[in-house]
């Protein structure tokens, strides 16, 4: 088929539905009972789609426009015809074919999804094409229909099909399905056709073209399934108490957020009245607070310790002038990322990074590197990966940033990912976009009684979603109001590519 074949995005005349019951739409088709068929509507047009995950539909890229951040520009909505209505919040378009993924604002739990095949269609295959588009007798059907088509040719990105009639306006984005045993699999997405046989179309040329999806399974998974996380030894968490003792805890399941712990029986040190911050490879930084007249170190001295598997060693002075991070205003404006870089917001609103050279045993740049300015709008920063920062405003809005030290550029800036985070007196991370929040109250994971708890969250940057879904975190510990600070080794967890 050549470029004069008409696109199938339909001009909107009435509302559409994502159905979970029998329905009617491809010209010459029959009623379709599939619950995964979807209709997307905007103020100007309507398209079809297929639900491939409770939170994601796949459709034609020509159906949806998006901003540079992926936000849809036309206020698209999806309706299930049984009371479920939601908006689309994110669009991920392919540049090589007419395919896009769209994220639902709330998941369509309980509605059937269709699996995506990883096997290419072949000449002569029979495919079932479905959609909500115009039929031979209806302008805007309320329900979708399905019809059989035969594969005429297959290219690297498209499938040409023929049938008794063509796909019509409004069918764009609908699924092309192949029967496999007792179920169907998605192999392509309706893209364009001559619209032969559609109501009010006099075109005599025939044929429809679909965009292949069978070779996009990796791309679909990358964008719709949270990236796997590995925490081989669990998450190491340090906390200091009012009496100056330091304790080393191990959360055994930071991946799933179950309340499974190895608790210390004795403290790992005394004199910890300052601000401990965990680093990589067992390093523990101490923004020191002088505890008595015999203490040779003054307020704001930075000391470097290292856990050797049984105890902390070192404790040498490696800096000074860090006393602002002992104050309530600045104590949460310092953090360490997976690579061991110290990020801090200073009193000039700068975000600075300090990098330690293990080989030289000293700083790469003793005064730090300015990455950005204007950061006093954040009262807390938490590193949660390689160059990943979660920054909180005083009203509880949470933003995600990521800095690429290879290119020297931000790959993500000011992406709002949450609200209500002002409930926490401290937020810390073992890496891999996992966050712990302390200082709030809730049900204890042991017995359910209300009290101070530790909440667990896991963010997926590729899907833009949180675990657990739709809740205020998972309670993984109780009694976390008795410590002064808590900090997790930032290299405990990593994303698995």
ROPA-914948 format. One line per field, with one value per residue (C-alpha): x, y, z. Coordinates in nm, 3 decimals, m for minus. Each point is the difference from the previous one (the first is absolute). Layout:
! residues N
east: (X;...);
north: (Y;...);
up: (Z;...);
! end
This chain:
! residues 497
east: (0.000;0.126;m0.024;m0.337;m0.177;m0.214;0.084;m0.264;m0.023;m0.367;m0.157;m0.192;m0.379;m0.086;0.161;0.192;0.050;0.253;m0.233;m0.016;m0.308;m0.106;0.003;m0.006;0.287;0.238;m0.203;m0.159;0.106;m0.188;m0.052;0.314;m0.010;0.358;0.040;0.342;m0.141;0.024;m0.121;0.192;m0.182;0.125;m0.195;0.077;0.023;m0.040;0.225;0.017;0.255;0.077;0.054;0.331;0.041;m0.242;0.178;0.091;m0.162;0.171;m0.135;0.103;0.249;m0.216;m0.279;0.182;0.214;0.236;0.235;0.375;m0.060;m0.250;m0.310;m0.294;m0.110;m0.366;m0.149;m0.065;m0.225;m0.086;m0.332;m0.078;m0.373;m0.062;0.070;0.378;0.123;0.350;0.235;0.325;0.297;0.302;0.068;0.307;0.014;0.208;0.182;0.036;m0.366;m0.354;0.004;m0.028;m0.042;m0.233;m0.015;m0.331;m0.041;m0.145;0.033;m0.285;0.007;m0.229;m0.009;0.155;0.333;0.141;0.352;0.245;0.141;0.372;m0.049;m0.027;m0.306;0.052;m0.152;m0.329;m0.062;m0.351;m0.021;m0.301;m0.010;m0.214;m0.098;m0.263;0.006;m0.272;m0.171;m0.189;m0.316;0.098;0.191;0.106;m0.078;m0.040;0.175;0.297;m0.002;0.252;0.057;0.237;0.278;0.272;0.365;0.107;0.355;0.231;0.273;0.239;m0.257;m0.338;m0.251;m0.228;m0.331;m0.306;m0.357;m0.356;0.021;0.257;0.056;m0.176;0.032;0.022;0.168;0.351;0.181;m0.224;0.164;0.085;m0.028;0.121;m0.171;0.240;m0.170;m0.283;0.110;0.103;0.322;0.068;0.226;m0.073;m0.194;m0.247;0.163;m0.160;m0.205;m0.191;m0.318;m0.169;m0.345;m0.024;m0.313;m0.004;0.333;m0.004;0.363;0.037;0.359;0.036;0.244;0.096;0.340;0.093;0.313;0.182;0.033;0.146;0.356;m0.076;m0.036;0.328;m0.094;m0.345;0.143;0.264;m0.268;m0.286;0.158;0.199;0.373;0.112;0.190;0.272;0.106;0.224;0.081;m0.307;0.008;0.247;m0.155;0.186;m0.162;0.134;m0.176;m0.026;0.264;0.255;m0.011;0.001;m0.189;0.024;m0.322;m0.062;m0.333;m0.007;m0.267;0.044;m0.116;m0.346;m0.047;m0.080;0.087;0.289;0.301;0.328;0.030;0.326;0.057;0.268;0.081;0.270;0.144;m0.050;0.043;m0.230;m0.176;0.046;m0.139;0.093;m0.036;0.061;0.215;0.095;0.222;m0.065;0.102;m0.173;0.046;m0.036;m0.079;0.135;m0.146;0.244;m0.133;0.224;0.319;0.212;m0.125;0.282;m0.241;m0.219;m0.345;m0.015;0.311;m0.063;0.133;0.020;m0.060;m0.021;m0.176;0.236;m0.266;0.013;0.080;0.056;0.360;0.162;m0.177;0.262;m0.081;m0.048;m0.169;m0.134;m0.263;m0.294;m0.171;m0.310;m0.103;m0.036;m0.285;m0.370;m0.010;0.279;0.022;m0.210;0.176;0.290;0.009;0.227;m0.075;0.072;0.341;0.102;m0.040;m0.107;m0.275;m0.079;m0.201;0.201;m0.110;0.036;m0.272;0.258;m0.016;0.360;0.153;0.318;0.182;0.242;0.296;0.053;0.340;0.136;m0.175;m0.121;m0.250;m0.008;m0.105;0.012;m0.245;m0.247;m0.165;m0.306;m0.267;m0.289;m0.133;m0.328;m0.023;m0.107;m0.356;0.067;0.027;0.113;0.201;0.041;0.233;m0.157;0.228;0.283;m0.053;m0.366;m0.143;m0.344;m0.054;m0.285;m0.155;m0.122;m0.363;0.079;0.029;0.261;0.206;0.239;0.326;0.273;0.343;0.223;0.360;0.124;m0.164;m0.014;m0.375;m0.329;m0.193;m0.300;m0.086;m0.289;m0.220;m0.269;m0.054;m0.192;m0.177;m0.048;0.363;0.014;m0.116;0.356;0.275;0.252;0.011;0.282;0.077;0.200;0.007;m0.208;m0.273;m0.101;m0.092;m0.057;m0.186;0.027;m0.186;m0.360;m0.255;m0.198;m0.071;0.294;0.079;m0.002;m0.340;m0.144;m0.006;0.050;0.330;0.319;0.088;0.249;m0.168;0.137;m0.051;0.143;m0.015;0.030;0.151;m0.080;m0.372;m0.032;m0.178;0.038;m0.022;m0.213;m0.268;m0.244;0.114;0.213;0.285;0.045;0.067;0.326;0.103;m0.116;0.157;0.209;m0.069;0.262;0.302;0.153;0.070;m0.017;0.206;0.029;0.304;m0.082;0.157;m0.210;m0.237;0.042;m0.218;0.041;0.028);
north: (0.000;0.346;0.332;0.099;m0.258;0.194;0.017;m0.149;0.248;0.088;0.343;m0.012;0.007;m0.176;m0.166;m0.330;m0.300;m0.257;m0.297;m0.317;m0.135;m0.094;0.280;0.127;0.214;m0.110;0.029;m0.337;m0.130;m0.185;0.068;m0.029;m0.127;0.095;0.212;0.130;0.209;0.370;0.326;0.320;0.330;0.358;0.321;m0.033;m0.371;m0.361;m0.302;m0.362;m0.176;m0.321;m0.043;m0.186;0.069;0.133;0.335;0.011;m0.005;m0.028;0.204;0.186;0.283;0.214;m0.017;0.191;0.311;0.056;0.257;m0.052;m0.148;m0.253;0.170;m0.024;0.331;m0.071;m0.113;m0.358;m0.229;m0.370;m0.149;m0.366;0.014;m0.142;0.300;0.014;0.330;0.141;0.233;m0.066;0.156;m0.102;m0.072;m0.183;0.009;m0.202;0.197;m0.291;m0.106;0.099;m0.136;0.164;m0.107;0.197;m0.018;0.001;0.240;m0.285;m0.373;m0.192;m0.277;m0.290;0.075;m0.257;0.074;m0.142;m0.153;0.138;m0.264;m0.023;m0.190;0.184;m0.041;m0.184;0.031;m0.184;0.020;0.084;0.292;0.136;0.380;0.179;0.359;0.256;0.163;0.074;m0.302;m0.041;0.122;0.202;0.326;m0.041;m0.344;m0.024;m0.337;m0.152;m0.285;m0.239;m0.140;m0.248;0.126;m0.182;0.106;0.107;0.113;0.069;0.266;0.087;0.218;m0.058;m0.263;0.040;m0.184;m0.055;m0.092;0.031;0.367;0.231;0.150;0.337;0.337;m0.058;m0.341;0.146;m0.153;m0.303;m0.343;m0.251;m0.339;m0.351;m0.308;m0.221;m0.303;0.116;0.365;0.291;0.200;0.353;0.016;0.346;0.327;0.142;0.293;0.103;m0.125;0.091;m0.030;m0.205;m0.108;0.263;0.213;0.294;m0.105;m0.059;m0.109;m0.310;m0.078;m0.245;m0.092;0.086;0.049;m0.080;0.086;m0.307;m0.048;m0.351;0.137;0.265;m0.228;0.122;0.365;m0.058;m0.175;0.268;0.269;m0.175;m0.244;0.133;m0.056;m0.295;0.083;m0.200;0.038;m0.308;0.059;0.200;0.368;0.117;0.273;0.198;0.210;0.202;0.042;0.284;m0.168;0.013;m0.371;m0.113;m0.307;m0.207;m0.162;m0.222;0.012;m0.338;0.084;0.351;m0.130;m0.110;0.210;m0.277;0.065;m0.246;0.118;m0.104;0.218;0.082;m0.129;0.257;0.349;0.064;0.305;0.291;0.375;0.029;0.325;0.156;m0.093;m0.344;m0.050;m0.343;m0.031;m0.283;m0.299;0.020;0.365;0.204;0.377;0.188;0.370;0.019;0.170;0.054;m0.203;0.102;0.182;m0.308;m0.028;0.126;0.068;0.309;0.056;m0.030;m0.217;m0.266;m0.344;m0.312;m0.347;m0.341;m0.320;m0.297;m0.265;m0.002;0.354;0.358;0.102;0.331;0.312;0.239;0.365;0.067;0.340;0.289;0.271;m0.243;0.115;0.130;m0.366;m0.033;0.253;m0.086;0.217;m0.183;m0.350;m0.148;0.196;m0.242;m0.350;m0.254;m0.182;m0.353;0.102;0.158;0.364;0.238;0.242;0.301;0.319;0.286;0.333;0.165;m0.222;m0.196;m0.373;m0.117;m0.343;m0.126;m0.303;m0.209;m0.165;m0.339;m0.052;0.337;m0.007;0.356;0.218;0.040;0.361;0.121;0.288;m0.211;0.050;0.219;m0.196;0.244;0.304;0.098;m0.310;0.163;m0.066;m0.359;m0.089;m0.359;m0.189;m0.377;m0.176;m0.322;m0.128;0.114;0.377;m0.042;0.251;0.030;0.356;0.107;0.342;0.117;m0.060;m0.365;m0.005;m0.253;0.043;m0.234;0.105;m0.196;0.133;m0.176;0.056;m0.140;0.274;0.260;0.053;m0.059;m0.282;0.075;0.320;0.107;m0.301;0.004;m0.354;0.042;0.215;m0.019;m0.079;0.271;m0.267;m0.133;0.137;m0.190;m0.179;m0.236;m0.258;m0.320;0.079;m0.113;0.263;m0.164;0.247;m0.032;0.270;0.035;0.228;m0.077;m0.210;m0.300;m0.366;m0.210;m0.294;m0.211;0.009;0.296;0.246;0.365;0.167;0.136;m0.216;m0.030;0.015;m0.167;0.117;m0.107;0.226;m0.122;0.272;m0.175;m0.035;0.308;m0.200;m0.093;m0.318;m0.052;0.137;0.255;m0.005;0.192;m0.247;m0.334;m0.017;m0.192;0.100;0.166;0.220;0.207;0.323;m0.073;0.049;0.333;m0.088;m0.301;m0.063;m0.294;m0.123;0.143;m0.292;m0.267;m0.021;0.038;m0.006;m0.314;0.092);
up: (0.000;m0.074;0.176;m0.144;0.214;0.247;0.369;0.225;0.288;0.018;0.043;0.327;m0.023;0.325;0.303;m0.002;0.227;0.122;0.014;0.200;m0.182;m0.357;m0.250;m0.394;m0.251;m0.292;m0.322;m0.070;0.342;0.269;0.369;0.212;0.360;0.085;0.312;m0.103;m0.288;0.079;m0.140;0.061;m0.037;m0.012;m0.062;m0.374;m0.089;0.104;m0.045;0.103;0.221;0.187;0.373;0.044;0.372;0.265;m0.028;m0.370;m0.342;m0.337;m0.289;m0.316;0.042;m0.230;0.259;0.274;0.016;0.293;0.146;0.032;0.347;m0.135;0.140;m0.244;m0.150;m0.086;0.334;m0.117;0.202;0.011;0.115;0.065;m0.060;0.347;0.222;m0.034;m0.145;0.009;m0.179;m0.182;0.176;m0.207;m0.368;m0.132;m0.381;m0.244;m0.267;m0.245;m0.023;0.094;0.356;0.340;0.361;0.226;0.381;0.185;0.292;0.203;m0.079;m0.165;0.258;m0.083;m0.374;m0.233;m0.168;m0.322;m0.023;m0.254;m0.233;m0.066;m0.328;m0.333;m0.223;m0.333;m0.345;m0.008;0.377;0.113;0.243;0.185;m0.016;0.258;0.066;0.086;m0.342;m0.252;m0.155;m0.328;0.172;0.311;0.033;0.362;0.140;0.375;0.001;m0.183;m0.250;m0.149;m0.351;m0.162;m0.227;m0.193;0.013;m0.351;0.079;0.292;0.023;0.281;0.175;m0.169;m0.109;m0.303;0.028;m0.215;0.087;m0.119;0.100;0.156;0.342;0.036;0.173;0.375;m0.036;0.021;0.296;0.018;0.033;m0.270;0.169;m0.080;0.140;0.196;0.147;0.222;0.016;m0.220;m0.006;m0.120;m0.307;m0.144;0.037;m0.255;m0.176;m0.334;m0.295;m0.317;0.210;m0.269;0.122;0.274;0.031;m0.249;m0.158;m0.379;m0.033;m0.217;0.096;0.286;0.274;0.356;0.162;0.358;0.200;0.134;0.375;0.015;m0.004;0.263;0.302;0.150;m0.052;0.148;0.305;0.047;0.016;0.178;0.246;0.297;m0.040;0.215;0.318;0.171;0.364;0.049;0.366;0.097;0.100;0.266;0.217;0.264;0.272;0.291;0.331;0.249;0.221;m0.285;m0.083;m0.363;m0.120;m0.319;m0.124;m0.304;m0.183;m0.172;m0.260;m0.137;m0.343;0.114;0.310;0.247;0.369;0.022;0.200;0.154;0.310;0.180;0.351;0.083;m0.121;m0.260;0.172;0.240;m0.026;m0.303;0.089;m0.342;m0.342;m0.142;m0.376;m0.154;m0.313;m0.234;0.079;0.374;0.036;0.270;0.007;0.328;0.007;0.352;0.302;0.291;0.292;0.294;0.092;m0.069;m0.358;m0.229;m0.289;m0.017;m0.149;m0.378;m0.039;m0.268;0.093;m0.215;0.141;m0.167;0.103;m0.033;0.051;0.378;0.111;m0.114;m0.066;m0.088;0.121;m0.138;m0.063;m0.374;0.004;0.207;m0.023;m0.027;0.320;m0.181;m0.051;0.377;m0.002;m0.044;m0.314;m0.183;0.150;m0.283;m0.274;m0.030;m0.150;m0.172;m0.326;m0.122;m0.135;0.332;m0.102;0.277;m0.108;0.215;m0.015;0.146;0.146;m0.341;m0.149;m0.201;m0.055;0.031;m0.040;0.168;m0.139;0.203;m0.176;0.165;m0.167;0.110;0.335;m0.047;m0.183;m0.376;0.063;0.358;m0.055;m0.192;m0.338;m0.048;m0.189;0.033;0.184;0.163;0.217;0.326;m0.119;0.112;0.369;m0.063;m0.262;m0.020;m0.243;m0.131;m0.274;m0.227;m0.018;0.101;0.249;0.156;0.124;0.230;0.045;0.343;m0.107;m0.072;m0.380;m0.113;m0.319;m0.177;m0.165;m0.173;m0.093;m0.254;0.109;m0.332;m0.206;0.275;m0.054;0.174;m0.163;0.221;0.185;0.221;m0.074;0.267;0.123;0.324;0.257;0.376;0.082;0.268;0.246;0.019;0.222;m0.214;m0.336;m0.093;m0.269;m0.059;m0.375;m0.300;0.061;0.330;0.274;0.373;0.192;0.378;0.243;m0.095;0.183;m0.116;0.069;0.117;m0.229;0.316;0.167;m0.191;0.289;m0.098;0.078;m0.159;m0.299;m0.284;m0.340;m0.315;m0.359;m0.336;m0.306;m0.359;m0.217;m0.329;0.078;0.222;0.268;0.367;0.198;0.195;m0.234;0.139;0.361;0.248;m0.015;0.170;0.372;0.042;0.351;0.322;0.265;m0.240;0.188;0.266;m0.225;m0.098;m0.361;m0.230;m0.313;m0.241;m0.190;m0.347;m0.189;0.174;m0.299;m0.375;m0.308;m0.212;m0.367);
! end
